[in-house]
């Protein structure tokens, strides 16, 4: 049961991260402008349409050891549950949570989203530039 609770907390964190990464920050005209993260309500609206679910699933597959250690058939059910559950959860949140609550959460959403974008950017630079530049010995291990 503890593992399920941990997985649910992790999925919630991943949802917030996927919502942050879905922000159209690259579509801005001038790089001098500050990064603009869409409001949480708009981002949840996208998630309710299924946007960002693939990002959450790929993050699970790549970074989460607990998910990687699951049996293949269990992974299939987890993927199915997340694919169906995240959009439904987003829709329920949009329908149930009052607008005043979204207004209170918004500043924290902006902070978390920008922090996640910074982390994701650092990972992209590491994997795309630094890790590729590391020499590899013939056995496949970095030197």
C-alpha positions as CSV (number, residue, x, y, z in Angstrom):
1,X,0.0,0.0,0.0
2,X,2.9,2.3,0.7
3,X,4.3,1.8,-2.8
4,X,0.9,2.7,-4.2
5,X,0.8,5.9,-2.2
6,X,4.3,6.8,-3.3
7,X,3.4,6.1,-6.9
8,X,0.3,8.4,-6.6
9,X,2.4,11.2,-5.1
10,X,4.9,10.7,-7.8
11,X,2.2,10.8,-10.5
12,X,0.9,14.0,-9.0
13,X,4.4,15.6,-9.1
14,X,4.8,14.4,-12.7
15,X,1.4,15.8,-13.7
16,X,2.5,19.2,-12.4
17,X,5.7,18.9,-14.2
18,X,4.1,17.8,-17.5
19,X,1.7,20.7,-17.2
20,X,4.7,23.1,-16.7
21,X,6.6,21.7,-19.7
22,X,3.5,22.1,-21.9
23,X,3.7,25.8,-21.5
24,X,4.3,27.5,-24.9
25,X,7.4,29.4,-23.8
26,X,9.3,28.7,-27.0
27,X,6.6,30.5,-29.0
28,X,7.5,33.9,-27.6
29,X,8.7,36.4,-30.2
30,X,11.7,37.9,-28.4
31,X,14.0,36.0,-26.1
32,X,14.4,39.2,-23.9
33,X,10.8,38.8,-22.8
34,X,10.2,37.0,-19.5
35,X,9.0,33.4,-19.7
36,X,5.2,33.3,-19.6
37,X,3.6,30.2,-18.2
38,X,-0.1,29.7,-19.1
39,X,-2.4,29.9,-16.1
40,X,-3.0,26.6,-14.3
41,X,-6.7,26.5,-15.4
42,X,-5.7,26.7,-19.0
43,X,-3.0,24.1,-18.6
44,X,-5.4,21.7,-16.8
45,X,-7.8,22.3,-19.7
46,X,-5.1,21.0,-22.1
47,X,-4.4,18.0,-19.8
48,X,-8.2,17.3,-19.7
49,X,-7.9,16.9,-23.5
50,X,-5.0,14.4,-23.2
51,X,-2.2,16.9,-23.9
52,X,0.9,16.1,-21.7
53,X,-0.1,12.5,-20.8
54,X,2.7,11.1,-23.1
55,X,5.2,13.3,-21.3
56,X,4.2,11.9,-17.9
57,X,4.5,8.4,-19.2
58,X,7.8,8.9,-20.9
59,X,9.1,10.5,-17.7
60,X,8.0,7.5,-15.7
61,X,9.6,5.1,-18.2
62,X,12.9,7.0,-18.2
63,X,13.4,8.4,-14.7
64,X,11.4,6.4,-12.2
65,X,13.1,3.2,-11.0
66,X,9.9,1.9,-9.2
67,X,8.1,2.0,-12.6
68,X,11.0,0.4,-14.4
69,X,11.0,-2.5,-11.9
70,X,7.4,-3.4,-12.5
71,X,6.5,-6.5,-14.5
72,X,5.6,-5.9,-18.1
73,X,1.9,-6.6,-17.6
74,X,1.7,-4.3,-14.6
75,X,3.4,-1.5,-16.6
76,X,0.7,-1.9,-19.2
77,X,-2.1,-1.4,-16.7
78,X,-0.3,1.6,-15.0
79,X,0.1,3.2,-18.5
80,X,-3.5,2.5,-19.2
81,X,-4.6,4.0,-15.9
82,X,-2.5,7.1,-16.3
83,X,-3.6,7.6,-19.9
84,X,-7.2,7.5,-18.8
85,X,-7.0,8.9,-15.3
86,X,-5.0,12.1,-15.8
87,X,-7.4,13.7,-18.3
88,X,-10.4,12.7,-16.1
89,X,-8.7,14.0,-13.0
90,X,-7.9,17.3,-14.7
91,X,-11.6,17.6,-15.8
92,X,-12.9,16.8,-12.3
93,X,-10.6,19.4,-10.8
94,X,-11.7,22.0,-13.3
95,X,-15.4,21.2,-12.5
96,X,-15.1,21.0,-8.7
97,X,-12.5,23.5,-7.6
98,X,-14.0,27.0,-7.3
99,X,-12.4,29.9,-9.2
100,X,-11.3,31.6,-6.0
101,X,-9.1,28.6,-5.1
102,X,-7.4,28.6,-8.6
103,X,-6.6,32.3,-8.0
104,X,-4.9,31.4,-4.6
105,X,-2.9,28.6,-6.2
106,X,-1.8,30.5,-9.3
107,X,1.3,32.2,-7.9
108,X,2.6,28.9,-6.6
109,X,1.8,27.2,-10.0
110,X,3.9,29.9,-11.8
111,X,6.8,29.3,-9.4
112,X,6.7,25.5,-9.7
113,X,6.3,25.6,-13.5
114,X,9.3,27.9,-14.0
115,X,11.4,25.8,-11.6
116,X,10.4,22.7,-13.5
117,X,11.3,24.3,-16.8
118,X,14.7,25.2,-15.4
119,X,15.3,21.6,-14.4
120,X,14.1,20.2,-17.7
121,X,16.4,22.7,-19.5
122,X,19.3,21.6,-17.5
123,X,18.5,17.9,-18.2
124,X,18.2,18.7,-21.9
125,X,21.6,20.4,-22.0
126,X,23.2,17.6,-20.0
127,X,21.8,14.8,-22.2
128,X,22.2,16.7,-25.5
129,X,25.6,18.3,-25.0
130,X,27.6,17.2,-22.0
131,X,26.8,13.5,-22.0
132,X,27.3,13.2,-25.8
133,X,30.8,14.8,-25.3
134,X,31.9,12.2,-22.7
135,X,34.4,9.8,-24.2
136,X,33.2,6.1,-24.2
137,X,35.5,3.2,-24.0
138,X,35.0,0.1,-26.3
139,X,33.1,-1.7,-23.5
140,X,30.5,1.0,-23.6
141,X,31.3,2.6,-20.2
142,X,32.2,6.4,-19.9
143,X,35.8,6.9,-19.2
